[in-house]
Amino acid sequence: MMKRHKKGEQLHRNLISAQARFSRVHERQKKGAQMQRNLMGGLARLCLRGIRKNHKKREQLHRNLVDGQARFSLREGDNIAAEDFISELPEEILCYIASFLPLREAARTSILARKWRYLWRSLLNLNFDVTNMTGNEYELREMVTCSDLIFRYYGDREANLLQKKELSFVMWVNQVLELHDSGKIKSCKIDFPLDGQYSDNLDSCIQNLATKGVEELHIKLSGHDMYRRCYYKLCKFPYWHFARVEGSSSLKHLALDYCAFNPKNNFSCLSNLISLSLKHIDLSQDDVDNIFECTRLESFKATICYFGKVQLKIASKRGNLKLKHLNISFCPSLEKLEICGATNILSLEFRGPFLLQRISFTNCAIPVKLSFDSTKLKGITYASGQLATDFPRLHTLSLSLTLRHKEGWMIPEQFQTFSELKDLVLRVGEVDPEFVLKLTIAFLKASPVLRRLELHLPRVAEETASELPRRLPFQKLFKSNCLKEVKMFNFQGAPIQLQLGTYFLRNATGLENMTVAEGNCMKVMVNGPRIADLCLK
C-alpha cells in the first residue's frame, strides 16, 4: 500500500512540474500572437502619434507639396530630409491599414496628407458601436440600465442625457453613410441601445446599405439587460428594402439582436441569404416558415428566442432545404422539434435548460455532428440507448450532462454502439469524479473508432482532493487501439484525476498526444508517436 501511495505522489509531482515548465512557453506564444494582431493597427497609429508628438517642430518646418505628397524639410543647416513613405503606398494597401482602426480614428487620418483626406470614406467594413461613439462601453451600458428603471419613475435628467447620446449616434451613422463615396459596403455592424422611436432612422440606414450592396449585416440595439424589452418598443428591421434593389439581393449574412422581426411572404427577396442569426426575438411558426423560403439558407441560429409554442417545425414549401447547420440555444418551453426536407443537414446544436423530449426527421439526411447541452435531456439513459439509434452516422458528438440526483449516476451495463464516432466531447458536472472515469470507459467501449476525446472534469472539493481513491484494476478495463488524442480540462491534480490520466496511459495503446488544462490554460503534458510505451509498469 505504501509503495502505491509513493508512486501516486511521484506522478502527481511530475505533472505539477511539467505544468510549470510549459506555462512559460504558453505565455511567450500568447504575447507573440498579440504583437502580430496589433502590427497593422499600430502602423497607422504611428503616423498620428508622430504628428502629435512633434507638433511644435512642425510649426518651424516648411511644407512642400509635390505630386500630392506631404514632404517636410528640416531647419536650415540640416542635410537630412524626412519623407512620408507610407502615403506612397497603393491606395488598396492604405485602405487595408485604415480598416484596422476604429471608425473615428480612421476618419482622423484625413489630416495626414492629401492622399489620406478622403481615404476613410472608401472603407468596405463599417463598425458603428458604443466604443466608437463614446469611448467607454460600460459607462453607457450602465446608464441604459439605470434610465430604463429608476429614472423612468423618479427623474428624467439621466434619461434625457441618454436620449441625447442616442440622437447623436443616429446622426453620426447617417452622416458617415452619406459621406461614404464608395459604391460598395461589404459589412456593417450597428451596436447601440436604441428603442422603437428610432425605427425611421434605422429604416433609412438599411435602405442606404441595401443600395450599396451590403453583404454582411449585424444589428444589436440593446444592452445586456432585459429591461428595454419589457418597457420599450423595439425597432423594426425593414428587410423589404432589399427587395427594391435592382437585381437580386446582395445580403448573405444577417444577425439581429433585440429587433422586431416579422418576416412575411416576401421574405424570399433575400434570395442570397446564407446564414441567419437571431437573438432576443419573438417568432411564430409562420415567421419560421417564411424564413426558410430563402432557398440558399445554410445556417440558422436562434438564441433566447420565444417561439410561443412547445413544438417547432422547420420545413420549406418549395421543397428540400439547403440547411446544413442548425443551432437552437436557451429557447424556453421548446419540447418538440420536427425537421423536414433537410437533405444536406450536417450538424445540430442544442443548448440550455429547455425540456427537449423529441426530435423527428422527415426526408432528411442524418446529421454527422451533434451537440447537446441540457440538464433535462433524459440524461445517461438517452445517451446510452436511443441516441445512437437516432443518429447512427455521428462523427462528432458533444454531450453536456448535469445530473443533480444520484439516481441519475447509474451507468447502464452496455451502451448502443456508435459505429462511426471519431470525435467525442464530454462535459459532466456536479458528480463524483469516479463516475466520470466509468462513463468515459463506457463511451470508449461503445465507440470502436474513436480518435479524439475531450473531457471537461468536474471540480474536486478541497476537503476530498487529497483523498486516495479506490484503485481500479487497470488490467481489467477496456483497452482502446484507435484513440490518438486526449484533452482534459479543469485538471487540479487530485488523485482521482491522476488515476484517470494513468488509465489513458495504460490502456490507450495508440495514444500520441495527451493535454491537460487548468481552467482554460492548456499544457501539453506528453507528446510523442507512441506515449503508451512510456506508461508505468
C-alpha positions, -999 to +999 in steps of 0.1 A: +000+000+000+029+024+009+046+017-024+014+025-044+010+057-024+045+069-031+041+061-068+009+082-069+027+111-052+056+109-076+033+110-106+015+140-091+048+159-086+058+151-122+026+166-136+028+197-115+065+202-125+055+198-162+028+224-158+054+250-146+078+242-175+051+247-202+035+278-187+064+300-198+062+287-233+024+294-234+029+330-222+055+337-249+032+323-276+004+344-263+025+376-264+037+368-299+001+364-312-009+397-296+020+415-312+010+402-346-026+414-343-015+449-333+011+452-361-011+467-388-032+489-365+000+502-348+014+512-382-015+537-388-015+549-353+022+556-356+015+583-382-010+601-359+012+598-328+043+612-346+023+643-357+010+650-322+044+644-306+063+667-330+036+694-332+060+723-321+087+712-345+062+711-374+055+748-369+091+756-377+093+734-408+085+745-443+058+724-461+063+715-497+036+698-518+049+676-546+025+653-565+000+654-537+026+640-512+034+660-480+072+665-475+088+682-446+122+700-446+144+702-415+157+735-402+183+754-423+217+738-419+204+702-417+211+680-447+186+652-439+150+652-453+121+633-439+096+619-463+061+604-460+068+570-474+036+554-461+015+577-483+034+565-513+018+530-509-010+520-532-045+531-522-056+495-516-029+489-490-037+523-473-074+513-471-063+479-456-042+497-429-071+521-421-095+492-417-077+481-385-086+514-369-119+523-351-141+543-374-135+576-357-097+572-357-098+562-394-116+595-401-088+613-383-062+600-408-076+626-432-051+651-417-020+631-425-017+640-462-038+649-492-039+613-503-054+603-469-080+631-470-109+610-483-095+576-479-117+567-449-148+572-470-139+542-491-137+517-462-156+485-471-162+475-434-181+499-412-184+494-374-208+517-355-207+506-319-207+520-284-170+522-281-166+542-313-193+566-302-185+573-265-151+557-260-165+539-229-189+510-235-195+501-198-205+537-189-233+538-215-245+503-207-248+512-170-267+544-180-291+524-201-299+500-172-304+528-147-325+551-170-348+522-180-360+516-144-350+543-119-352+575-139-383+563-157-403+569-125-380+591-103-365+617-127-355+623-163-321+640-161-302+608-170-329+597-194-325+630-213-288+625-214-292+590-228-317+604-254-291+630-265-265+603-269-289+581-289-298+611-312-261+619-316-253+583-326-281+582-352-269+615-367-233+602-368-244+570-386-264+589-412-236+614-418-210+586-423-232+568-448-240+600-467-203+608-470-193+573-480-183+576-516-176+540-524-203+522-544-198+491-522-201+483-485-190+448-477-200+446-440-217+468-414-222+465-377-246+486-356-243+480-319-260+507-298-290+508-274-319+522-295-357+518-289-386+519-313-387+557-316-357+554-339-374+530-363-375+556-391-338+563-387-330+525-389-352+523-419-332+550-439-300+534-427-310+499-440-322+515-473-288+531-478-270+499-470-292+478-494-284+503-522-247+500-516-249+461-518-240+452-482-232+415-478-229+411-440-251+430-416-251+427-377-276+448-357-277+448-319-300+475-305-299+470-267-276+463-238-272+431-219-302+436-197-338+426-204-355+458-191-356+475-225-375+445-239-401+449-211-408+486-212-400+498-247-410+491-282-383+476-304-371+489-337-384+471-367-360+456-391-370+467-426-359+437-447-382+448-475-357+474-487-336+445-501-365+436-524-364+471-540-328+468-552-323+462-589-313+426-594-310+401-566-302+410-530-265+410-521-271+403-484-255+369-474-251+370-436-276+386-412-275+388-374-302+406-354-304+412-316-332+430-299-351+438-330-388+434-340-386+409-368-417+396-386-408+382-420-438+380-443-443+361-475-420+384-494-390+375-472-378+353-500-365+385-515-333+378-496-325+352-522-288+351-515-290+348-477-267+321-464-267+325-426-292+340-402-286+345-365-315+357-343-313+367-306-339+380-282-366+379-308-402+367-308-410+343-336-442+325-346-444+293-366-455+314-397-424+335-392-402+304-392-419+291-423-413+324-442-376+324-431-370+290-447-384+302-480-349+316-486-337+288-508-300+293-502-301+295-464-275+271-450-271+282-413-298+291-388-292+301-352-318+311-326-307+322-292-331+331-264-359+333-289-396+329-280-415+306-304-448+308-285-454+270-288-438+239-274-434+224-309-413+239-338-413+227-373-386+235-398-396+230-434-399+247-468-430+249-490-407+250-520-392+215-515-359+204-499-339+227-477-303+236-482-299+239-444-266+225-432-262+239-396-290+243-370-283+259-336-311+265-310-298+278-277-317+287-245-351+289-262-376+283-233-406+259-235-395+241-266-403+204-263-406+190-298-386+197-329-395+184-364-372+188-393-385+181-428-367+180-462-332+189-449-313+166-472-280+185-466-280+189-429-246+182-412-248+195-376-273+201-349-266+220-317-290+224-287-280+244-256-299+255-225-322+241-198-352+235-222-372+203-220-364+188-254-383+155-255-384+146-292-365+152-324-380+138-356-366+138-391-387+135-423-370+131-457-337+143-441-301+134-441-289+122-407-265+147-391-229+137-386-222+164-359-244+167-328-241+189-297-264+187-266-261+209-236-291+203-213-299+193-178-331+176-188-322+156-218-331+122-203-295+120-190-275+089-193-305+068-203-308+086-237-271+089-243-266+051-238-295+039-258-317+060-281-290+085-291-270+060-312-302+048-328-315+084-337-281+094-351-264+063-365-238+082-386-224+105-360-188+115-365-187+143-338-206+143-305-205+170-278-225+160-248-231+180-216-248+164-187-256+179-152-270+151-131-284+167-100-296+135-083-276+104-075-301+081-091-290+096-124-255+085-118-263+049-127-244+038-158-260+011-179-240-020-184-239-017-221-242+013-245-255+012-280-226+012-305-215+045-321-200+028-352-187+059-369-180+083-339-144+098-342-146+129-320-162+130-285-165+159-261-179+151-226-189+178-201-202+163-168-208+185-138-218+180-102-210+143-100-184+121-083-152+122-103-150+084-102-183+085-122-166+104-150-140+076-153-166+049-155-187+070-180-156+076-202-148+038-202-184+031-212-182+055-242-148+041-253-163+006-254-193+019-274-170+039-299-147+014-316-131+040-340-129+070-316-097+090-323-101+122-302-115+126-267-121+159-248-131+157-211-143+186-190-137+173-155-159+184-125-143+204-098-130+183-069-138+197-034-108+208-014-117+186+015-117+155-007-090+165-032-062+148-012-081+115-006-068+085-024-095+069-045-102+032-047-076+018-071-092+004-102-079-028-118-064-013-150-057-047-165-095-055-165-106-022-180-113-016-217-083-010-240-086+013-270-064+009-301-077+039-321-076+067-296-049+091-306-055+123-287-069+131-252-076+165-237-086+170-200-099+204-188-103+217-152-074+194-142-065+200-105-040+172-099-063+154-075-055+116-070-087+106-088-078+128-118-042+113-118-058+079-119-078+089-149-047+101-167-029+068-157-058+049-173-053+065-206-015+059-205-020+022-197-050+013-219-049+036-250-022+017-268-021+041-298-022+074-278+000+101-294-010+133-277-022+140-241-030+175-230-043+188-196-057+222-188-060+240-155-091+261-163-086+275-198-048+274-198-036+243-217-004+224-212+008+196-234+020+171-208+030+142-231+035+144-269+051+116-289+044+090-316+036+063-290+034+075-255+018+043-243+054+029-243+062+053-215+035+040-192+043+030-157+049-007-153 
